[in-house]
Amino acid sequence: MDEQNSRPQPIEGAERDPGTTRGRPPVALDYQALFEKSPDILLVLLPDAPRYTMVAATEARLSATHTTRESLGRGLFEVFPDNPDDSGATGTSNLRSSLERVRSTRRADTMSVQKYDIRGPDGKFESRYWSPKNLPVLSPSGELLYILHRVEDVTELVRANELGDELRGQTHQMEREVLQRSHELALALRELREANAKLAQLDEAKTTFFSNISHEFRTPLTLMLGPLEDELAQADSRPASQRWRLEAAHRNCLRLLKLVNTLLDFSSIEGGRTQARYERTDIGALTADLASQFRSAAQRAGLMLTLDCPPLSEPVYVDREMWEKIVLNLLSNALKHTFEGRIEVRVEGLADTVRLSVKDSGVGIPKEELPRLFERFHRVPGAPSRTHEGSGIGLSLVRELVDLHAGSISVESEIGRGSCFLVTLPAGTAHLPSEKVVQGTREHAIHRSAAAYIEEAVHGQPPDAAASPAEGTGPRARILWADDNGDMREYVASLLRPYYEVTAVAD
């Protein structure tokens, strides 16, 4: 090391530090001692290639290489040659190449991890792994004065990696086991996919079954309801017990027909077979007609039914039979769970939408039940009701039908203060499939299924008698009636013949 630089030097400005060093001699630093005591493995070389004389070293360097200060002044590669027993050793040549790069570029050069064989006190070589870096020490004029050779001992890390190689052998065995398990899992997944495919087939079969069985149920139900209604129309002369039995049979037939129709609606929606027919509709008038069917039942139950369904400025397109089911389900639900007060039905036009609200002063719905209210077959446990009849799929069907109109349904409710169901539909036709939009309007008769909804809500209170159709006075229209069930074909034909020319066929 340069002798002038190794002499102790005063700390500049120390004598000017007021109150601390005033009157004291300057503090001198022993740079050589500071260097030698550094914990880093450092070696100072002269750039006198090819010798590269060693001129200074830290004690950490001397300890790591099992050398003393007597080795200073000798050439680097004279003291640290490659292991003569290792013909593949490259540490010396790699280090020399790095030092040459520092000499030619005057820039630091970082080497990859190198394996060095260090001769121990017993004369045997010990493998060490170092990460070297060679740094140039330049004069103010840019002359290369020294090369600082600094290394980090990464022997333990490398040996850990070597141990890792051994462990990786065990890992390979584990990987083989994992691959075997993966293969088994792939087989299980394939079996699961096959099972899912079978479940899909079963689901399709279930949907087809519900559709077919619903059609099969409707035929005998219609044959039961027709004669029952005929008997009820002439039952004034019968004893009260007979009339009650007729009413009970009629009421339960209506309930069963409603359930069958609901199942058929669900199977059609699930199977993608729903044939919607969206027509421009005076939705206020249609809703009022549907709601008015409940007026007498509400009066018998001691409730006030109020309607606010004015004509709307924006055209609304709905499938009228679907809208009928939406309104009837919501009103039946309100009537079933309201014991006093009122039920309000309102239709109002908003910005580009129309909203139906059915509000009651009934028992209300617990807050924790609201998220599940529109789930299929879900019923609020313990809810007070005029009757506990019902399938638990009415509100779920309402949501499905509202979705088919690209609308939304929500509910606001509070225990003891009632509930309000809100159905919002977009106005116009942009949200509907163009092929299912029907231009023009047609008359729509209220389906007799309204009686079934009323009966389910106020179980035991018979509906108003349906008015018989008036016999036409003009030319008789012709009806071709086709039905593969002989009883149904003859029954319907007998109902129609007083008013129409009827041809009944089986195919």
C-alpha positions in Angstrom: 0.0 0.0 0.0 1.2 3.5 -0.8 3.3 4.6 2.2 2.2 8.2 2.0 -1.5 7.2 2.0 -0.9 4.8 4.9 0.4 7.5 7.3 -2.1 8.8 9.8 -3.8 12.0 8.5 -5.6 14.6 10.6 -9.4 15.0 10.2 -9.9 18.2 8.2 -11.8 20.8 10.3 -11.6 18.9 13.5 -9.8 21.8 15.2 -12.6 24.1 14.1 -15.3 22.1 15.9 -16.4 24.6 18.6 -16.9 23.3 22.2 -15.8 19.8 21.4 -12.2 19.8 20.0 -11.3 23.4 20.8 -7.7 23.4 22.2 -7.2 19.7 21.4 -4.7 18.3 18.9 -6.1 17.1 15.5 -7.4 13.5 15.3 -5.3 11.2 13.1 -6.7 8.2 11.2 -4.6 5.1 10.6 -5.9 4.1 7.1 -3.7 1.0 6.9 -5.1 -0.3 10.2 -8.7 0.5 9.1 -8.1 -1.4 5.9 -6.5 -4.4 7.5 -9.3 -4.8 10.1 -12.0 -4.6 7.5 -14.2 -7.8 7.7 -14.3 -8.0 3.9 -12.0 -10.4 2.0 -9.9 -7.8 0.2 -6.6 -8.0 -1.7 -4.7 -5.1 -3.3 -2.8 -5.9 -6.5 -0.5 -4.0 -8.7 -1.5 -3.9 -12.4 1.9 -5.4 -13.4 0.6 -8.1 -15.6 1.3 -11.0 -15.8 2.7 -11.0 -12.2 0.0 -9.0 -10.4 2.0 -8.4 -7.3 0.1 -8.6 -4.0 0.8 -5.4 -1.9 -1.9 -5.4 0.8 -4.6 -7.7 2.3 -7.2 -7.6 5.0 -6.8 -10.0 7.9 -10.0 -11.6 6.7 -8.3 -12.4 3.4 -5.2 -13.8 5.1 -7.4 -16.0 7.3 -9.6 -17.2 4.4 -6.5 -18.2 2.4 -4.4 -19.6 5.3 -1.5 -17.1 4.4 0.5 -14.5 6.3 1.7 -11.0 5.5 5.0 -12.6 4.3 3.2 -13.5 1.1 2.8 -9.8 0.2 5.2 -8.7 -2.4 4.8 -12.0 -4.3 2.8 -12.6 -7.5 -0.8 -13.6 -7.1 -0.7 -16.7 -9.2 2.6 -17.7 -7.7 1.0 -18.0 -4.3 -2.4 -19.2 -5.5 -2.0 -21.6 -8.4 -4.7 -24.0 -9.5 -4.9 -27.4 -7.8 -2.4 -29.6 -9.7 -4.6 -32.6 -9.0 -7.6 -31.0 -10.7 -6.9 -31.0 -14.5 -10.2 -29.2 -15.1 -9.6 -26.3 -12.8 -10.4 -22.9 -14.4 -10.2 -20.5 -11.4 -6.7 -19.1 -12.3 -7.4 -18.5 -16.0 -10.8 -16.9 -15.2 -9.3 -14.5 -12.6 -6.5 -13.6 -15.0 -9.0 -12.8 -17.7 -11.0 -10.6 -15.4 -7.9 -8.7 -14.3 -6.9 -8.1 -17.9 -10.4 -6.6 -18.6 -9.9 -4.2 -15.7 -6.5 -3.1 -17.0 -7.9 -2.5 -20.5 -11.2 -0.9 -19.6 -10.4 0.8 -16.3 -13.8 -0.4 -15.1 -14.9 -2.8 -12.4 -15.4 -6.4 -13.5 -17.8 -8.8 -11.7 -17.1 -12.5 -12.1 -19.5 -15.4 -11.8 -19.1 -17.7 -8.8 -15.7 -19.4 -9.0 -14.3 -22.6 -7.5 -10.9 -22.2 -5.9 -8.8 -24.8 -4.2 -7.1 -23.2 -1.2 -4.1 -24.9 0.2 -4.6 -25.5 4.0 -2.0 -25.5 6.8 -1.6 -29.3 6.2 -0.8 -28.8 2.6 -4.1 -30.2 1.3 -6.4 -28.3 -0.9 -9.8 -27.3 0.3 -12.5 -26.3 -2.2 -14.0 -22.8 -1.7 -16.6 -21.0 -3.8 -16.1 -17.3 -4.2 -18.0 -14.5 -5.9 -15.2 -12.1 -7.0 -15.3 -8.5 -8.1 -12.2 -6.6 -9.4 -12.2 -2.8 -9.0 -9.8 -0.3 -10.5 -8.1 2.3 -8.2 -7.3 5.3 -10.5 -5.1 8.4 -10.0 -6.6 11.9 -10.5 -5.2 11.7 -14.0 -6.9 8.4 -14.7 -3.8 6.2 -14.4 -4.5 2.7 -13.0 -2.7 2.5 -9.7 -4.1 -0.6 -8.1 -6.7 -3.3 -8.6 -8.8 -4.1 -5.5 -9.7 -7.8 -5.6 -12.8 -8.4 -3.4 -14.6 -11.7 -2.9 -17.7 -13.0 -1.1 -17.4 -16.5 0.3 -20.5 -18.4 -1.0 -19.2 -21.9 -0.2 -22.0 -22.7 2.3 -24.6 -21.6 -0.3 -23.1 -23.7 -3.0 -22.9 -26.7 -0.7 -26.5 -26.2 0.2 -27.3 -26.3 -3.5 -25.3 -29.5 -3.8 -27.3 -30.9 -1.0 -30.3 -29.7 -2.8 -29.2 -31.8 -5.8 -29.3 -34.8 -3.5 -32.7 -33.8 -2.3 -33.8 -33.2 -5.8 -33.2 -36.9 -6.4 -35.8 -37.6 -3.8 -37.9 -34.9 -5.3 -37.9 -36.7 -8.6 -39.4 -39.7 -6.9 -42.0 -37.5 -5.4 -42.6 -35.9 -8.8 -43.2 -39.3 -10.3 -45.7 -40.0 -7.5 -47.4 -36.7 -8.2 -47.6 -37.5 -11.9 -49.2 -40.8 -11.0 -51.7 -39.0 -8.8 -52.3 -36.4 -11.5 -53.0 -39.3 -13.9 -55.4 -40.7 -11.4 -57.0 -37.3 -11.0 -57.3 -36.9 -14.7 -59.2 -40.2 -14.9 -61.4 -39.0 -12.0 -62.1 -35.7 -13.8 -63.0 -37.6 -17.0 -65.4 -39.7 -15.0 -66.8 -36.6 -13.4 -67.3 -35.0 -16.8 -69.1 -38.2 -18.0 -71.2 -38.1 -14.9 -72.1 -34.4 -15.5 -73.0 -35.3 -19.1 -75.3 -38.0 -17.8 -76.8 -35.6 -15.3 -77.4 -33.1 -18.1 -79.2 -35.9 -20.0 -81.2 -36.7 -16.9 -82.0 -33.0 -16.4 -83.2 -32.8 -20.0 -85.2 -36.0 -19.5 -86.7 -34.5 -16.3 -87.7 -31.3 -18.2 -89.3 -33.4 -20.9 -91.0 -35.5 -18.3 -92.5 -32.5 -16.5 -93.6 -31.1 -19.8 -95.3 -34.3 -20.9 -96.8 -35.1 -17.6 -98.1 -31.6 -17.3 -99.9 -31.9 -20.6 -101.3 -35.3 -19.5 -102.6 -33.8 -16.2 -104.3 -30.9 -17.9 -106.5 -33.1 -20.0 -108.3 -35.0 -17.2 -108.3 -31.8 -15.1 -110.2 -29.9 -17.8 -112.6 -32.8 -18.1 -113.2 -32.6 -14.3 -113.5 -28.8 -14.2 -116.0 -28.5 -17.0 -118.7 -30.8 -15.6 -118.0 -29.4 -12.1 -118.7 -25.9 -13.2 -121.8 -27.1 -15.1 -123.1 -28.7 -11.9 -122.2 -25.7 -9.8 -124.2 -23.5 -12.1 -127.3 -25.6 -11.3 -126.5 -26.3 -7.7 -128.9 -23.8 -6.1 -131.6 -26.5 -5.8 -129.1 -29.0 -4.3 -128.6 -29.5 -0.6 -125.9 -27.4 1.0 -123.7 -30.5 1.7 -123.8 -31.5 -2.0 -123.0 -27.9 -3.1 -120.0 -27.8 -0.7 -118.6 -31.0 -2.1 -118.9 -29.7 -5.6 -117.2 -26.5 -4.5 -114.4 -28.4 -2.8 -113.8 -30.6 -5.8 -113.9 -27.5 -8.1 -111.5 -25.6 -5.8 -109.0 -28.4 -5.6 -109.2 -29.0 -9.3 -108.3 -25.3 -9.9 -105.5 -25.5 -7.5 -104.1 -28.6 -9.2 -104.5 -27.0 -12.6 -102.6 -24.0 -11.4 -99.7 -26.1 -10.1 -99.6 -28.1 -13.3 -99.5 -25.0 -15.4 -96.7 -23.6 -13.2 -94.7 -26.7 -13.6 -95.3 -26.6 -17.3 -94.1 -23.0 -17.4 -90.9 -23.9 -15.6 -90.2 -26.9 -17.8 -90.7 -24.7 -20.9 -88.4 -22.0 -19.6 -85.7 -24.5 -18.6 -85.9 -26.3 -21.9 -85.8 -23.1 -23.9 -89.2 -23.8 -25.4 -91.0 -20.8 -24.1 -92.8 -19.1 -27.0 -93.2 -15.5 -25.9 -95.4 -13.1 -27.9 -94.6 -9.5 -27.1 -97.5 -7.2 -28.1 -98.1 -3.5 -27.6 -100.3 -3.4 -24.6 -102.2 -1.0 -22.5 -100.5 -2.4 -19.5 -102.5 -0.1 -17.1 -105.9 -1.4 -18.4 -104.7 -5.1 -18.5 -103.3 -4.8 -14.9 -106.5 -3.2 -13.7 -108.6 -6.0 -15.3 -106.5 -8.7 -13.6 -106.5 -7.0 -10.2 -110.2 -6.4 -10.3 -110.7 -10.2 -10.2 -109.6 -10.0 -6.6 -111.9 -7.2 -5.5 -114.7 -9.4 -4.2 -112.3 -11.7 -2.4 -110.6 -8.8 -0.8 -113.9 -7.4 0.4 -114.9 -10.8 1.9 -111.5 -10.8 3.7 -112.2 -7.3 5.1 -109.5 -5.6 3.0 -109.5 -2.5 0.7 -108.2 -3.0 -2.8 -107.1 0.2 -4.5 -106.0 0.4 -8.1 -104.0 3.2 -9.7 -103.4 2.1 -13.3 -103.7 5.0 -15.7 -102.8 4.9 -19.4 -99.1 5.4 -20.1 -97.5 7.7 -22.6 -94.8 5.2 -23.6 -95.7 2.0 -25.4 -95.1 -1.2 -23.5 -94.6 -4.6 -25.1 -95.4 -7.6 -23.0 -96.4 -11.2 -23.4 -99.9 -10.8 -22.0 -100.3 -14.4 -20.6 -96.9 -14.0 -18.9 -98.0 -10.6 -17.5 -101.2 -12.2 -16.3 -99.2 -14.7 -14.3 -96.9 -12.0 -12.8 -99.8 -9.9 -11.6 -101.9 -12.8 -10.4 -99.0 -14.3 -8.4 -98.1 -11.0 -6.7 -101.8 -10.3 -5.8 -102.4 -13.8 -4.6 -99.3 -13.5 -2.4 -100.4 -10.2 -1.0 -104.0 -11.4 -0.3 -102.7 -14.6 1.4 -100.5 -12.7 3.9 -102.6 -9.6 4.6 -105.2 -9.8 7.4 -106.2 -6.2 7.7 -105.7 -2.9 6.0 -105.3 -2.6 2.2 -103.6 -3.8 -0.9 -102.5 -1.2 -3.5 -101.8 -1.9 -7.1 -100.1 0.8 -9.1 -98.7 1.1 -12.6 -96.6 4.2 -13.5 -94.4 5.3 -16.3 -90.9 6.4 -15.4 -88.0 7.5 -17.7 -87.9 4.8 -20.4 -89.4 2.3 -18.1 -92.7 1.2 -16.6 -93.1 0.0 -13.0 -95.7 -2.2 -11.4 -96.0 -2.0 -7.6 -98.1 -4.4 -5.4 -98.1 -3.1 -1.9 -99.8 -4.6 1.1 -100.2 -3.9 4.9 -99.6 -7.6 5.7 -97.3 -9.5 8.0 -94.1 -8.6 6.3 -91.0 -10.6 5.6 -88.0 -11.1 7.9 -84.9 -9.3 6.6 -82.8 -12.4 6.5 -85.3 -14.1 4.3 -85.3 -11.4 1.6 -82.2 -12.7 -0.4 -83.9 -16.1 -0.8 -87.4 -15.0 -1.5 -87.3 -15.7 -5.2 -85.6 -19.1 -4.9 -87.5 -22.0 -6.3 -89.5 -23.9 -3.6 -88.3 -21.6 -0.9 -91.0 -20.6 1.7 -90.6 -18.3 4.6 -90.8 -20.5 7.6 -93.5 -19.7 10.2 -95.0 -16.8 8.1 -98.6 -16.1 9.1 -100.9 -16.8 6.2 -104.6 -17.2 5.4 -103.7 -20.6 4.0 -100.5 -22.7 3.8 -101.4 -24.0 0.4 -99.0 -23.3 -2.4 -96.0 -24.9 -4.1 -93.4 -22.3 -3.1 -92.6 -21.6 -6.8 -94.9 -18.7 -7.5 -92.4 -15.9 -6.8 -89.6 -17.9 -8.5 -91.8 -18.1 -11.6 -92.5 -14.4 -11.5 -88.7 -13.7 -11.5 -88.2 -16.0 -14.5 -91.1 -14.3 -16.4 -89.8 -10.8 -15.6 -86.3 -11.9 -16.8 -87.9 -12.9 -20.1 -89.0 -9.3 -20.4 -85.4 -8.0 -19.7 -86.9 -6.5 -16.5 -86.1 -6.6 -12.8 -88.0 -7.4 -9.6 -87.3 -6.4 -6.1 -89.1 -6.3 -2.7 -89.1 -4.0 0.2 -90.6 -5.3 3.4 -90.8 -4.8 7.2 -92.1 -7.2 9.8 -95.6 -6.1 10.9 -95.9 -3.3 8.3 -96.2 -5.1 5.0 -94.4 -5.6 1.8 -94.0 -3.9 -1.6 -93.0 -5.8 -4.7 -91.7 -3.7 -7.6 -91.5 -5.0 -11.2 -89.7 -2.7 -13.6 -89.8 -3.3 -17.4 -88.1 -1.3 -20.2 -90.4 0.6 -22.6 -90.2 0.1 -26.3 -88.9 -3.1 -28.1 -85.1 -2.6 -28.3 -84.5 -5.0 -25.4 -86.7 -7.8 -26.9 -86.0 -10.4 -29.6 -87.2 -8.8 -32.8 -88.7 -12.1 -34.1 -90.9 -12.4 -31.1 -92.3 -8.8 -31.2 -95.8 -8.8 -32.7 -97.1 -5.6 -34.3 -100.7 -4.6 -33.7 -102.9 -5.5 -30.7 -105.5 -8.0 -30.0 -108.1 -8.5 -27.3 -107.1 -10.6 -24.3 -109.6 -12.3 -22.2 -108.8 -12.8 -18.5 -108.0 -16.5 -18.1 -110.1 -18.4 -15.7 -106.9 -19.3 -13.8 -107.4 -16.1 -11.8 -109.9 -18.1 -9.8 -107.2 -20.6 -8.9 -105.0 -17.9 -7.5 -107.9 -16.5 -5.5 -108.9 -19.9 -4.2 -105.3 -20.6 -3.1 -105.1 -17.2 -1.3 -108.5 -17.4 0.5 -109.0 -21.1 0.8 -112.6 -22.0 1.3 -114.2 -18.8 -0.1 -115.8 -19.7 -3.4 -115.1 -17.3 -6.4 -117.8 -15.4 -8.1 -119.7 -17.4 -10.7 -118.5 -17.0 -14.2 -120.9 -15.4 -16.6 -122.1 -17.6 -19.5 -121.2 -16.4 -23.0 -124.0 -14.7 -24.9 -125.3 -16.6 -27.9 -124.3 -14.9 -31.1 -127.1 -13.5 -33.4 -125.1 -13.1 -36.6 -123.6 -15.8 -38.9 -122.2 -18.7 -37.1 -118.4 -18.9 -37.2 -116.7 -22.2 -38.0 -114.3 -23.9 -35.6 -112.1 -26.9 -36.4 -111.4 -28.6 -33.1 -108.6 -31.1 -33.0 -107.8 -33.2 -29.9 -106.5 -36.8 -29.7 -108.5 -37.4 -26.5 -112.0 -38.5 -27.4 -113.6 -37.3 -24.1 -112.0 -33.9 -24.3 -112.8 -33.6 -28.0 -116.5 -34.4 -27.5 -116.8 -32.2 -24.3 -115.3 -29.1 -25.9 -117.3 -29.6 -29.1 -120.5 -29.8 -27.0 -119.7 -26.5 -25.4 -119.0 -24.8 -28.7 -121.8 -26.2 -30.8 -124.6 -23.9 -29.5 -122.6 -20.9 -30.8 -120.4 -22.2 -33.7 -120.3 -24.6 -36.5 -117.9 -27.2 -35.0 -115.9 -29.9 -36.8 -114.1 -32.2 -34.2 -111.3 -34.4 -35.4 -108.8 -36.7 -33.7 -105.8 -35.6 -35.9 
